């Protein structure tokens, strides 16, 4: 039986942290070193997520209808900056990220944005390309003294 999901803007910091940690630790491990993963995970504290929730970002979460469990979340601002998109490993390849991306696009369009832009990890790059994003450039970012590459990407809406 295929699981069904619903969208909500209600998500706790605890759920955000859990989804982020689960996704990064178990999904991105094939594309980043253990040192890079640890720096990424260490940076994403509850305090940091709280600051992001208090910023101009609009958070959207997907919940499984059958269990009520949070499957993933995304955050986007009115200018079309897609800050985050994380899906728990047990819900990946089940349409959750696509559903979240459509919701982020709808929000951005309603706010007057004409494109989405993001900084995609190596792991997320194929998903974004499949969904119409183009690569602007590869970039190196510093995460608490650890260098990591990602991809600046955009999509016209």
C-alpha positions as CSV (number, residue, x, y, z in Angstrom):
1,X,0.0,0.0,0.0
2,X,1.3,3.5,-0.9
3,X,1.6,5.9,1.9
4,X,-0.2,9.3,1.6
5,X,1.1,12.5,3.0
6,X,-0.3,15.9,4.0
7,X,1.4,19.2,4.2
8,X,1.6,21.4,7.3
9,X,3.4,24.5,8.5
10,X,3.4,23.2,12.0
11,X,6.7,21.4,12.9
12,X,8.6,21.5,16.1
13,X,12.3,22.2,16.4
14,X,12.8,18.7,17.8
15,X,11.3,17.2,14.6
16,X,13.3,19.5,12.3
17,X,16.5,18.5,14.1
18,X,15.7,14.8,14.0
19,X,14.8,14.8,10.3
20,X,17.9,16.9,9.4
21,X,20.2,14.6,11.4
22,X,18.7,11.4,10.1
23,X,18.8,12.6,6.5
24,X,22.4,14.0,6.6
25,X,23.9,11.1,8.6
26,X,22.3,8.3,6.6
27,X,21.9,9.8,3.1
28,X,24.7,12.2,2.5
29,X,27.4,9.8,3.8
30,X,28.1,8.5,0.3
31,X,29.0,12.0,-0.9
32,X,30.8,13.6,2.0
33,X,33.6,12.6,4.4
34,X,32.9,11.8,8.0
35,X,34.6,15.0,9.0
36,X,32.4,17.0,6.6
37,X,29.3,15.3,7.9
38,X,30.2,15.9,11.5
39,X,30.8,19.6,10.8
40,X,27.5,19.9,9.0
41,X,25.6,18.1,11.8
42,X,27.4,20.1,14.6
43,X,26.4,23.4,13.0
44,X,22.7,22.6,12.9
45,X,21.8,23.1,16.6
46,X,18.3,23.7,17.9
47,X,19.3,27.4,18.4
48,X,20.4,27.7,14.8
49,X,17.1,26.1,13.6
50,X,15.2,28.5,15.9
51,X,16.9,31.5,14.3
52,X,16.0,30.1,10.9
53,X,12.4,29.6,11.9
54,X,12.3,33.2,13.2
55,X,13.8,34.5,10.0
56,X,12.0,35.2,6.7
57,X,11.9,31.4,5.9
58,X,8.6,29.7,5.5
59,X,8.7,26.1,6.7
60,X,6.6,23.4,5.2
61,X,6.5,19.8,6.5
62,X,5.1,16.6,5.1
63,X,3.4,14.1,7.4
64,X,2.4,10.5,6.7
65,X,-1.4,10.2,6.9
66,X,-1.3,6.6,8.2
67,X,1.2,7.2,11.1
68,X,1.2,11.0,11.6
69,X,5.0,10.8,11.5
70,X,6.9,13.7,10.0
71,X,8.5,12.5,6.7
72,X,10.4,15.6,5.7
73,X,10.5,19.4,5.5
74,X,11.6,22.3,3.4
75,X,12.0,26.0,3.9
76,X,11.8,28.8,1.4
77,X,11.5,32.6,1.5
78,X,9.5,35.0,-0.5
79,X,12.4,35.8,-2.8
80,X,12.6,32.2,-3.9
81,X,15.6,31.1,-1.9
82,X,15.1,27.4,-1.1
83,X,17.1,27.1,2.1
84,X,16.5,23.5,3.1
85,X,14.9,20.2,1.9
86,X,15.4,17.1,4.0
87,X,13.5,13.8,4.0
88,X,14.0,11.0,6.5
89,X,15.7,8.0,4.8
90,X,12.7,5.7,5.3
91,X,10.5,8.1,3.3
92,X,12.9,8.8,0.5
93,X,12.0,7.8,-3.1
94,X,8.3,7.9,-2.2
95,X,7.4,11.4,-3.6
96,X,7.8,13.3,-0.3
97,X,10.6,15.6,-1.7
98,X,8.7,16.2,-4.9
99,X,5.6,17.2,-2.9
100,X,7.6,19.5,-0.7
101,X,9.2,21.1,-3.7
102,X,5.9,21.8,-5.4
103,X,4.7,23.4,-2.1
104,X,7.8,25.6,-2.0
105,X,7.3,26.6,-5.6
106,X,3.6,27.4,-5.0
107,X,4.6,29.5,-2.0
108,X,7.3,31.4,-3.9
109,X,5.0,32.1,-6.8
110,X,2.3,33.4,-4.5
111,X,4.9,35.8,-2.9
112,X,5.9,37.1,-6.4
113,X,9.1,35.2,-7.0
114,X,9.9,34.2,-10.6
115,X,12.6,31.6,-9.7
116,X,13.8,29.3,-7.0
117,X,17.5,29.1,-6.1
118,X,19.3,26.8,-3.8
119,X,22.6,25.5,-2.6
120,X,22.3,21.8,-3.2
121,X,24.5,19.1,-1.7
122,X,26.1,16.6,-4.0
123,X,23.5,14.2,-2.7
124,X,20.5,16.5,-3.6
125,X,21.9,17.7,-7.0
126,X,20.3,14.9,-9.1
127,X,16.9,15.4,-7.5
128,X,17.0,19.1,-8.3
129,X,18.2,18.5,-11.8
130,X,15.4,16.0,-12.4
131,X,13.0,18.7,-11.2
132,X,14.1,21.4,-13.6
133,X,16.9,23.1,-11.8
134,X,20.0,24.1,-13.7
135,X,23.5,24.5,-12.3
136,X,24.9,28.0,-11.9
137,X,28.2,26.9,-10.5
138,X,29.9,24.5,-8.1
139,X,31.0,26.3,-4.9
140,X,33.1,25.6,-1.8
141,X,31.6,26.6,1.5
142,X,33.2,26.8,4.9
143,X,31.3,24.9,7.7
144,X,33.0,25.8,10.9
145,X,36.4,25.5,9.4
146,X,35.6,22.5,7.2
147,X,35.5,22.9,3.4
148,X,32.6,21.4,1.6
149,X,31.4,21.6,-2.0
150,X,27.9,22.2,-3.1
151,X,26.0,23.4,-6.1
152,X,24.4,26.8,-6.6
153,X,21.3,26.0,-8.7
154,X,18.1,27.7,-9.9
155,X,14.8,27.1,-11.6
156,X,12.5,29.5,-13.4
157,X,9.0,29.5,-12.1
